[in-house]
Amino acid sequence: MRYVTKAELKGRKSEINLAIDKIRKNLNYSFNLYLVGSAKRNLVLVHENKNDNKNEGRFDLDYQIRISSKNKDENTPKKIKDDFFKAFQKYFSGDEGWKCYDSTTAITIKKYDITKKPCVELYSYDVVICKIIGKTNKMSVIKRVEKNDYSWNELSMYQNLQDNIKKIKGEKWNELRKAYKKKREDNLKIQSSINRKSFEIFIEAVVEVADSN
């Protein structure tokens, strides 16, 4: 694996920002989009294994849609998730290379190279829907708790991540780059059915480096 350059990411960031600008006009919500996780720190890894057709060249970006406190609380978590999912589906439906998935927590949007048989995933966006809890710095995220039921769940790891990131300075950033890359590469060796999300692995690497001497 290698780290993606800022120039390589520029187009992908513009792409999702354009999508948000378009769907915002069709949604009755006040919200903002935030780049989070490894991508926010320019630590996005891309697969470079020529013998691995499934993962070669693939990378993902993590985003949060933060619902404003100005929105009325009358909408259930299920309705909010459904509204955003349908909006993304409608926007990306014009291109066969795009597919949207309703994951447990995120809305996952994947771009495929459909000229290849079977088609190959190029990159993806994981977008979670969040809100700040009252006047605190804590955050809740919409999560599917049963087959067709959703609820707000406190995202405790968000605050922990912010606190640990503050501890990483100077040479520790290079340590984080090495630790995160190794953990991602180790994760690739595990069967795909139990592969972990990059955001989860990034948080683990941050904690490990932040707590090191």
Protein Blocks (a to p, Z undefined) as FASTA:
>chain_A
ZZddfklmmmmmmmmmmmmmmmmmmpccdcddddehjllnopaccdfbfklmklgopacd
dddddddfkbcckbcfklmmmmmmmmmmmmmmmpmkbccdddfklccdddddfkbccddd
fbdcdddddddehjbfbdcddddfbfkbccddddfklmmmmmmmmmpgcjlmmmmmmmmm
mmmmmmmmpcfklcccfklmmmmmmmmmmmpZZ
